[in-house]
Amino acid sequence: MTLPGGLTASKVIAVHLNYHSRARQRGRVPAQPSYFAKPPSSLSPGGEVVRPQGSELLGYEGEIAVVIGRAARDVAPERALEHVGFYAPANDFGAHDFRWADRGSNLLTKGQDGYTPIGPGLPAAGVDPATLHLVTRVNGEPRQDVTGAEMIFSVAELIADLSRFMTLEPGDVLLTGTPAGTGVVGPGDVVEVVLDGAGSVTSTVVPARAPLAPYGAMPRATAEARAFATGVNAPRPVTLSVEAAAALRAVSTATLTVALDRRGIRSTFLGGLRPTRPDLRLLGYAHTLRYVAFRADMRESLRGAEDAQKRAVEAVSPDDVLVIEARGEIAAGTIGDILAARVLARGGAGIVTDGAVRDTPGVTALELPAYHRAAHAASLWSAHNPLDTDVPITCAGVLVMPGDVIVGDAEGVLVLPAALAEEIALGAAETEQREAFALERVRAGESFRGLYPLSDERRPDYERWRGRREQEDPE
């Protein structure tokens, strides 16, 4: 591809993390810049960007591109900008379903043909890159809006750093990083990156016409890749051990509320919600979705774009519980059978909403536990605007943090704070056994005194009872 000024690139170099807003999302600020290379064949003037068949996580990243105008080798930062020919808008697309196979290289993820669209150039002479204004729009909606002043490492620092090791030749492209506001796009979505004074580059996502040949890595939408693609590097704060998960599939929500109460943590049971499938247990990790009250102009602004509800469903990972804050509003459904089926197909563990569910017969027919306040046939747009995903929410009056452990039984559903879930699970299993012993003896005609709670005098009886049970059922 011919670049601004008639130049041709011999290499494309991209910076991993270089904006303060992005660094805050990632929870770290790099001490030094780090880079990866993209092949020149990834460059394009815009137009169609192909998403491979089987890929779900095509991410966009609006960036300020630096086009080298004069060879740079061992240049000092104070002279580095003399080697810049142009600044241009660019997009660092990536199919993050291939991150698992890249081992950090980003070659399969970001090196595909056309994955570096670049727009017209602004001559660099006399331009302070800190003043450059970049805007990224998806289907006309602004997603990124930033100036070069927010860079962690300046353009001059990046050029000087790289020139210590290699010659930056005329036409080489340096992608200077992306700010917060990245996301996932799909077929039909249009992404425009605008650099004031230069112009814009526009890309339309299209599906691949043919499947990938099965010679190597195939798309795999891992939880880590999904978190990265959506702009929030937030893996689950806890992963339960096998023993803890087994305990939480057995103990009652009543027992768990007592265990939490003993630690001073109250109001964790989501009152007023009922299960569609009392026969199914629920155990998983909170993947949150927040609805706000409906407002017509907000709905209109989303037309042609994928709303937060659909993004949340498509972001479900195995063992996720989709937890919806609907403000207790039951005048419209918050989810129906089609999207509930999609949650199940993606490996989701269940759905919890403090609003209504529509298509309840269809939802109930799924092998998926779902908890809701009411049934209502109206679509969500009668009362709700889906707004945010993976943020702290209040569902049925209870704070739910992304990654909290969600447990449900026939009685209802509750939240276990992630940091305490393992400890509480293992302790609750012991409590459940003591209560099973007490219930058995009360049913046999004994008084509950000394049994509930268990006294020191009755503990030997309990230990003998437990020993017999373990012999009968060693599992």
VMD Tcl script that draws the C-alpha trace (Angstrom):
set ca {
  {0.00 0.00 0.00}
  {1.18 3.54 -0.79}
  {1.21 5.74 2.29}
  {0.96 9.53 2.60}
  {3.79 11.21 0.71}
  {4.05 8.25 -1.68}
  {5.95 6.24 0.95}
  {5.96 2.46 1.33}
  {6.33 0.68 4.68}
  {8.94 -2.00 5.31}
  {7.55 -2.61 8.79}
  {4.65 -1.75 11.06}
  {5.39 -1.47 14.78}
  {2.69 -1.11 17.44}
  {2.90 -0.12 21.10}
  {1.17 -2.41 23.59}
  {-0.04 0.03 26.28}
  {0.47 3.78 25.96}
  {-2.55 5.74 27.23}
  {-3.30 6.54 30.84}
  {-7.02 5.77 30.44}
  {-6.21 2.32 29.07}
  {-3.62 1.74 31.78}
  {-6.24 2.48 34.45}
  {-8.47 -0.17 32.89}
  {-5.64 -2.67 32.93}
  {-4.69 -1.80 36.48}
  {-1.03 -1.12 35.65}
  {1.15 1.62 34.20}
  {4.15 0.29 32.24}
  {7.58 1.51 33.29}
  {8.89 1.18 29.73}
  {7.15 0.83 26.36}
  {6.80 -2.59 24.76}
  {6.02 -3.39 21.15}
  {4.85 -5.95 18.63}
  {5.22 -6.05 14.84}
  {2.57 -6.31 12.16}
  {3.31 -7.24 8.54}
  {3.03 -4.50 5.91}
  {0.31 -6.59 4.24}
  {-1.96 -5.67 7.17}
  {-2.03 -2.07 5.88}
  {-5.04 -0.89 3.91}
  {-6.74 2.41 3.00}
  {-9.93 1.25 4.74}
  {-12.95 -0.46 3.28}
  {-13.83 -4.03 4.19}
  {-12.31 -5.76 7.22}
  {-12.87 -9.51 7.20}
  {-13.87 -11.38 10.34}
  {-12.91 -15.06 9.99}
  {-15.65 -17.64 10.29}
  {-15.86 -18.85 13.88}
  {-14.41 -15.64 15.25}
  {-16.48 -13.61 17.73}
  {-13.97 -11.15 19.14}
  {-12.95 -8.74 16.39}
  {-11.79 -5.68 18.29}
  {-11.14 -2.15 17.05}
  {-8.47 0.21 18.42}
  {-8.32 3.75 17.10}
  {-4.73 5.04 17.05}
  {-2.52 7.91 15.95}
  {-0.14 6.50 13.36}
  {3.32 7.96 12.87}
  {4.74 7.59 9.35}
  {8.52 7.92 9.32}
  {9.75 10.45 6.74}
  {13.51 10.26 7.26}
  {15.60 7.29 8.39}
  {16.18 7.22 12.14}
  {18.95 5.31 13.88}
  {20.28 6.12 17.37}
  {18.44 9.42 17.54}
  {17.94 11.30 20.80}
  {14.40 12.16 21.95}
  {14.96 15.87 21.37}
  {15.73 15.24 17.67}
  {13.30 12.35 17.10}
  {10.36 14.39 15.74}
  {12.59 15.60 12.88}
  {12.26 12.07 11.45}
  {8.44 12.06 11.33}
  {6.91 12.59 7.90}
  {3.19 12.39 8.65}
  {0.61 11.67 11.33}
  {-2.45 9.71 10.26}
  {-5.57 8.08 11.71}
  {-5.31 4.30 11.94}
  {-7.13 1.30 13.36}
  {-5.34 -1.62 14.96}
  {-7.92 -4.38 14.39}
  {-7.46 -7.72 16.09}
  {-9.31 -11.05 16.04}
  {-8.77 -11.81 19.70}
  {-10.09 -15.36 19.36}
  {-6.53 -16.20 18.22}
  {-4.73 -14.71 21.24}
  {-4.47 -18.17 22.80}
  {-2.19 -19.28 19.96}
  {-0.07 -16.15 19.57}
  {2.01 -16.55 22.74}
  {2.35 -12.78 22.89}
  {3.34 -12.15 19.28}
  {-0.09 -10.86 18.13}
  {0.71 -12.12 14.63}
  {-2.41 -14.23 14.11}
  {-4.55 -11.83 16.11}
  {-3.53 -8.55 14.49}
  {-1.43 -9.41 11.45}
  {-4.21 -10.46 9.12}
  {-4.56 -8.75 5.75}
  {-6.28 -5.38 6.05}
  {-6.13 -5.25 9.85}
  {-4.25 -1.92 9.86}
  {-6.39 0.56 7.93}
  {-4.67 3.92 7.75}
  {-6.03 7.25 6.56}
  {-4.68 10.38 4.91}
  {-1.63 12.02 6.42}
  {-1.09 15.32 8.18}
  {2.41 16.71 7.41}
  {4.34 16.57 10.66}
  {6.37 19.76 10.28}
  {5.52 22.16 13.07}
  {2.93 19.82 14.65}
  {3.09 18.99 18.34}
  {1.83 15.37 18.55}
  {0.49 16.05 22.05}
  {-2.15 18.32 20.45}
  {-3.40 15.74 17.95}
  {-7.09 14.95 18.49}
  {-8.29 11.41 17.79}
  {-11.94 10.25 17.71}
  {-13.18 6.70 17.02}
  {-16.82 6.15 16.10}
  {-18.70 2.85 15.78}
  {-21.85 3.16 13.68}
  {-21.64 6.91 14.20}
  {-21.43 6.70 18.00}
  {-18.24 8.11 19.58}
  {-16.31 5.45 21.49}
  {-12.86 7.02 21.85}
  {-12.03 10.72 22.14}
  {-8.51 11.65 23.17}
  {-5.46 13.79 22.41}
  {-1.85 12.77 22.20}
  {-1.25 14.51 25.52}
  {-2.67 11.42 27.26}
  {0.13 9.20 25.99}
  {2.33 7.63 28.65}
  {5.32 7.63 26.30}
  {5.56 10.48 23.80}
  {6.10 10.01 20.09}
  {9.64 11.31 20.48}
  {10.40 8.83 23.26}
  {9.06 5.93 21.21}
  {11.11 6.78 18.14}
  {14.27 7.29 20.19}
  {13.72 4.01 22.02}
  {13.18 1.93 18.88}
  {16.03 3.58 17.00}
  {18.48 2.18 19.54}
  {17.92 -1.27 18.04}
  {16.81 -0.83 14.45}
  {16.72 1.63 11.61}
  {13.31 3.20 11.19}
  {13.10 3.68 7.46}
  {11.00 6.12 5.44}
  {7.47 4.81 5.21}
  {7.66 2.69 8.38}
  {4.51 2.98 10.47}
  {4.46 3.33 14.25}
  {1.09 2.77 15.91}
  {1.27 4.72 19.15}
  {-1.31 2.79 21.24}
  {-5.01 3.10 21.88}
  {-6.97 4.80 24.68}
  {-9.88 3.38 26.65}
  {-13.08 2.78 24.72}
  {-12.09 -0.22 22.64}
  {-14.66 -2.91 21.98}
  {-15.91 -5.73 19.79}
  {-17.58 -5.26 16.41}
  {-19.33 -7.65 14.07}
  {-20.48 -7.91 10.47}
  {-22.22 -4.74 9.32}
  {-20.58 -2.51 11.90}
  {-18.80 0.57 10.57}
  {-15.75 1.93 12.40}
  {-14.40 5.39 11.61}
  {-11.19 6.82 13.05}
  {-10.76 10.57 12.67}
  {-7.58 12.59 13.24}
  {-8.20 16.32 13.22}
  {-6.29 18.04 10.44}
  {-5.64 14.79 8.58}
  {-9.00 13.19 7.85}
  {-10.45 9.78 8.58}
  {-10.28 6.11 7.72}
  {-13.46 4.04 7.63}
  {-13.81 0.27 7.83}
  {-16.85 -1.98 7.43}
  {-16.76 -5.41 9.04}
  {-17.74 -8.27 6.74}
  {-17.87 -12.01 7.41}
  {-15.37 -14.26 5.67}
  {-16.92 -15.93 2.65}
  {-15.23 -19.26 3.29}
  {-14.28 -21.18 6.42}
  {-10.69 -21.28 7.60}
  {-8.69 -24.22 6.37}
  {-8.02 -26.46 9.41}
  {-4.23 -26.43 9.16}
  {-3.43 -24.61 12.38}
  {-4.97 -22.63 15.22}
  {-8.70 -22.06 15.05}
  {-10.67 -19.31 16.84}
  {-11.12 -19.83 20.56}
  {-13.02 -17.19 22.55}
  {-11.39 -17.67 25.95}
  {-12.44 -15.61 28.97}
  {-9.06 -13.85 28.92}
  {-9.43 -12.97 25.24}
  {-12.98 -11.75 25.79}
  {-11.86 -9.50 28.65}
  {-9.04 -8.07 26.55}
  {-11.20 -7.53 23.47}
  {-13.87 -5.69 25.40}
  {-11.29 -3.36 26.90}
  {-11.30 -4.54 30.49}
  {-8.52 -6.85 31.59}
  {-10.49 -8.23 34.50}
  {-10.18 -11.96 34.95}
  {-12.35 -13.48 37.65}
  {-11.18 -12.42 41.10}
  {-11.53 -16.00 42.33}
  {-11.85 -19.49 40.94}
  {-13.37 -22.00 43.33}
  {-11.55 -25.20 44.16}
  {-13.21 -28.48 43.22}
  {-14.02 -29.06 46.90}
  {-15.57 -25.63 47.40}
  {-17.65 -25.89 44.21}
  {-18.94 -29.30 45.30}
  {-19.90 -27.88 48.69}
  {-21.78 -24.96 47.14}
  {-23.75 -27.32 44.93}
  {-24.93 -29.12 48.06}
  {-25.42 -26.61 50.88}
  {-28.55 -24.49 51.10}
  {-28.73 -20.75 50.64}
  {-30.10 -20.63 54.19}
  {-26.90 -22.17 55.55}
  {-24.79 -19.77 53.51}
  {-26.66 -16.70 54.80}
  {-25.90 -17.81 58.36}
  {-22.22 -18.27 57.52}
  {-22.07 -14.80 56.01}
  {-23.96 -13.28 58.92}
  {-21.37 -14.68 61.35}
  {-18.77 -12.64 59.46}
  {-20.89 -9.51 59.73}
  {-22.00 -9.62 56.10}
  {-25.74 -9.28 55.76}
  {-28.16 -8.50 52.94}
  {-26.71 -11.02 50.49}
  {-29.94 -12.91 49.74}
  {-31.81 -11.52 46.72}
  {-35.28 -11.37 48.19}
  {-38.45 -11.64 46.15}
  {-36.98 -13.68 43.29}
  {-38.29 -17.08 42.31}
  {-36.69 -19.81 40.22}
  {-38.04 -21.01 36.90}
  {-36.51 -24.39 37.65}
  {-36.56 -25.21 41.39}
  {-35.12 -28.62 40.49}
  {-31.84 -27.08 39.29}
  {-29.04 -25.74 41.46}
  {-27.24 -22.56 40.43}
  {-23.53 -21.96 40.88}
  {-21.38 -19.57 38.90}
  {-19.62 -16.22 38.69}
  {-21.42 -12.90 38.31}
  {-21.36 -11.34 34.84}
  {-23.32 -8.14 35.37}
  {-25.68 -6.11 33.19}
  {-27.28 -2.83 34.24}
  {-30.57 -1.45 32.89}
  {-31.70 2.14 33.37}
  {-35.14 3.61 32.84}
  {-36.32 3.87 29.25}
  {-35.86 7.16 27.43}
  {-36.74 7.45 23.75}
  {-33.71 9.46 22.65}
  {-31.36 6.92 24.22}
  {-33.08 4.13 22.36}
  {-32.84 6.07 19.11}
  {-29.12 6.64 19.58}
  {-28.58 2.88 19.70}
  {-30.30 2.05 16.45}
  {-27.97 0.13 14.16}
  {-25.63 -0.73 17.04}
  {-25.52 -3.74 19.31}
  {-27.02 -2.80 22.66}
  {-25.54 -3.69 26.05}
  {-27.96 -6.59 26.57}
  {-26.81 -8.38 23.41}
  {-23.16 -7.55 24.10}
  {-23.52 -9.01 27.58}
  {-25.06 -12.22 26.27}
  {-22.37 -12.60 23.62}
  {-19.73 -12.04 26.31}
  {-20.96 -14.90 28.52}
  {-18.17 -17.32 29.38}
  {-18.56 -20.85 30.76}
  {-19.84 -20.79 34.38}
  {-20.94 -17.15 34.14}
  {-24.23 -16.13 35.72}
  {-25.83 -13.21 33.89}
  {-27.04 -10.94 36.72}
  {-29.32 -8.09 35.65}
  {-30.10 -4.94 37.59}
  {-33.57 -3.85 36.45}
  {-34.45 -1.58 39.40}
  {-37.20 -4.02 40.44}
  {-39.24 -2.85 37.43}
  {-41.63 -5.60 36.27}
  {-43.57 -3.70 33.58}
  {-41.49 -5.35 30.84}
  {-39.32 -8.42 30.39}
  {-35.57 -8.15 30.84}
  {-34.68 -11.29 28.86}
  {-36.56 -13.91 26.85}
  {-36.15 -17.45 25.67}
  {-33.94 -16.77 22.63}
  {-31.25 -14.89 24.53}
  {-31.58 -17.25 27.49}
  {-30.92 -20.12 25.08}
  {-27.85 -18.25 23.87}
  {-26.60 -17.90 27.46}
  {-26.95 -21.65 27.83}
  {-25.24 -22.33 24.50}
  {-22.26 -20.22 25.57}
  {-21.86 -22.31 28.71}
  {-23.53 -19.88 31.08}
  {-24.55 -21.24 34.48}
  {-27.77 -19.25 34.86}
  {-29.63 -15.95 34.81}
  {-30.70 -13.71 37.70}
  {-32.85 -10.58 37.24}
  {-34.73 -8.43 39.70}
  {-37.15 -7.59 36.89}
  {-39.45 -9.69 34.77}
  {-38.77 -12.49 32.30}
  {-40.71 -12.85 29.06}
  {-41.35 -16.10 27.19}
  {-41.30 -17.83 30.57}
  {-42.54 -21.21 29.22}
  {-39.59 -21.26 26.84}
  {-37.12 -20.14 29.50}
  {-38.46 -22.75 31.92}
  {-37.99 -25.48 29.31}
  {-34.24 -24.78 29.20}
  {-31.81 -26.73 31.37}
  {-30.79 -23.37 32.82}
  {-31.66 -22.02 36.27}
  {-33.16 -18.54 36.08}
  {-34.42 -16.35 38.91}
  {-36.86 -13.49 38.35}
  {-39.40 -11.30 40.11}
  {-42.29 -11.71 37.67}
  {-43.35 -12.70 34.17}
  {-44.20 -10.09 31.57}
  {-44.77 -10.41 27.84}
  {-43.63 -6.88 26.86}
  {-40.13 -6.38 25.45}
  {-37.51 -4.68 27.55}
  {-37.73 -1.48 25.49}
  {-41.12 -0.79 27.06}
  {-39.37 0.07 30.33}
  {-35.61 -0.33 30.09}
  {-32.46 0.86 28.38}
  {-29.54 -1.61 28.65}
  {-26.58 0.57 29.60}
  {-23.52 -1.13 31.16}
  {-21.90 -4.54 31.44}
  {-19.42 -5.91 33.96}
  {-19.89 -3.06 36.44}
  {-21.00 -3.18 40.08}
  {-24.79 -3.38 40.21}
  {-27.60 -3.57 42.77}
  {-29.89 -6.52 42.08}
  {-32.91 -7.02 44.37}
  {-31.31 -4.62 46.83}
  {-28.01 -6.51 46.99}
  {-24.62 -5.29 45.76}
  {-23.20 -7.62 43.10}
  {-19.61 -7.20 41.96}
  {-18.39 -8.77 38.70}
  {-16.85 -12.12 39.60}
  {-18.80 -12.62 42.84}
  {-19.98 -16.18 43.36}
  {-23.71 -16.69 42.80}
  {-25.49 -19.62 44.49}
  {-29.12 -20.58 44.02}
  {-31.47 -23.33 45.17}
  {-35.22 -23.84 45.29}
  {-35.52 -21.18 47.99}
  {-33.74 -18.41 46.15}
  {-30.39 -16.98 45.21}
  {-27.60 -15.18 47.06}
  {-24.23 -13.54 46.50}
  {-20.97 -14.75 48.02}
  {-18.25 -12.08 47.98}
  {-15.46 -13.44 45.82}
  {-12.74 -13.07 48.45}
  {-14.71 -15.10 51.01}
  {-16.34 -17.68 48.78}
  {-13.80 -20.48 49.21}
  {-13.64 -20.19 52.99}
  {-17.40 -19.92 53.41}
  {-18.07 -22.84 51.07}
  {-15.87 -25.24 53.00}
  {-17.17 -24.07 56.38}
  {-20.79 -24.26 55.22}
  {-20.41 -27.90 54.26}
  {-19.61 -28.72 57.88}
  {-22.57 -26.63 59.07}
  {-24.86 -28.42 56.66}
  {-23.82 -31.78 58.06}
  {-24.54 -30.67 61.64}
  {-27.96 -29.47 60.58}
  {-28.67 -32.73 58.78}
  {-27.81 -34.59 62.00}
  {-30.07 -32.31 64.04}
  {-32.97 -32.69 61.61}
  {-32.67 -36.47 61.63}
  {-32.76 -36.60 65.44}
  {-35.67 -34.11 65.70}
  {-37.65 -36.15 63.19}
  {-36.98 -39.16 65.41}
  {-38.70 -37.36 68.25}
  {-35.84 -35.68 70.13}
  {-35.89 -32.07 71.31}
  {-33.85 -29.59 69.29}
  {-32.07 -28.53 72.50}
  {-28.44 -29.52 72.34}
  {-28.81 -30.36 68.68}
  {-29.47 -26.95 67.13}
  {-27.03 -25.44 67.77}
  {-24.85 -28.43 68.50}
  {-23.71 -28.56 72.13}
  {-20.44 -29.98 73.42}
  {-22.41 -32.77 75.09}
  {-23.92 -33.94 71.79}
  {-20.78 -33.51 69.70}
  {-19.60 -37.12 70.26}
  {-22.99 -38.34 68.97}
  {-22.60 -36.14 65.94}
  {-19.06 -37.36 65.23}
  {-20.18 -41.01 65.39}
  {-23.11 -40.20 63.07}
  {-20.80 -38.47 60.61}
  {-18.35 -41.36 60.68}
  {-21.11 -43.81 59.80}
  {-22.24 -41.62 56.90}
  {-18.72 -41.35 55.53}
  {-18.36 -45.12 55.63}
  {-21.68 -45.56 53.81}
  {-20.85 -42.86 51.24}
  {-17.08 -42.21 51.05}
  {-17.63 -39.65 48.29}
}
mol new
graphics top color blue
foreach p $ca { graphics top sphere $p radius 0.5 }
foreach p [lrange $ca 0 end-1] q [lrange $ca 1 end] { graphics top cylinder $p $q radius 0.2 }
display resetview
